[in-house]
């Protein structure tokens, strides 16, 4: 039986991490896994020049804005967990996009607003958090000069990058304008100008200079300059918990808490499943997955939201779609670890670039739902259409959108420490599928002892409601038959649903640090050693 310990001791965590860090830094191994080759290579180069994971993250993140524009960028936000080796301390960073000050005006949109056109609306653009999050990390933990971290991105923007197959396919899939073929060079002059501005005036100038003015103008005031100047990224308490696998080996999980429900779902899942059964067969795996994910999702639907706002009390929100997210896992020669997941919400976010500045804006506020009776929904929209039963209950309005509230996320950047100095730096992309991807690949490694690449490549199961189970990957005819026969009594519908939910993993075991990519979504992993 598995066992989870809610009370986690910071001292124990830190002692364990110290042992891990020293065993890895003796050989000064460094590694990165991200969604894109340019970003991974540039991050590795920064670390080879003596930069930290934080320095490398900033460079990679600024590059991803143009090389993987469908998945993240400075028009979006991120959540991250960071281990600082010198301080022996963990930090969780919340640079999530935020509702601006005009949520009351959603009422004016009511006649037009529905779940389809809402995604395109300028009212769905959240205040971007990326620049502030990178600034916070850099102020606290950066070691290199900001200009040296921005320059590699400027070089790529000015001189161009070679469009990959995945880059071209992603644009076509989501009907985004693209003339280039795979192999063509893409130059991003407008974005180079944006980067020069940030280099000259600092990352926080995103919120009060000409970029802020352009956002106010483009968004038609849905985000105004005062909203932007008030935006802050901040540190939150990291989420920590431990769990024992069926061989009684203890693993320590470090991640982010609300406003992401993802890691909390993983924590609840591990509390409620039998890992020995899970490993027995495909049928048992899916049965245990269902058994444990059900209560975890129920908790999410009932209670999860931005913790800085009023008590939540929600109804289920069974939305299951592709998302614009990107993940990066980093380990540097000082023993620092960073796991960050970035998002602009829908693929390519708002799907229009900020005119003249060369980056896509997000449409993250659709992570508040526009669905009737859904969790984190829109007050005015909702109140008007709800049945009397709900309208008369004042508590029901407590979970609505509010000014400066951050929408609920599934992002699950995570660091997992195990016995014999083993550790994983992991996280994934794909909206609702994130917590399942991170959980299942981790279990393949720490419970089933598979090598991380097979764990990533293996078939994965997902659900948003515990009835419709989707799988991504190839099941043989025999496996499919086995599942359908064994699950038929449980009223489960099993459907193939390929989702570009990539997991980017670093794994340290037997004194060796390795980096793994997920080819579902491009992906590039690289490692090196330093003297
Ligand atoms: N936009 C995806 C997420 O925050 O989970």
Boltz pocket constraint, residues with backbone or C-beta under 6 A from the ligand:
constraints:
  - pocket:
      binder: B
      contacts: [[A, 323], [A, 324], [A, 325], [A, 343], [A, 344], [A, 345], [A, 346], [A, 367], [A, 408], [A, 409], [A, 410], [A, 411], [A, 431], [A, 432], [A, 434]]
      max_distance: 6.0
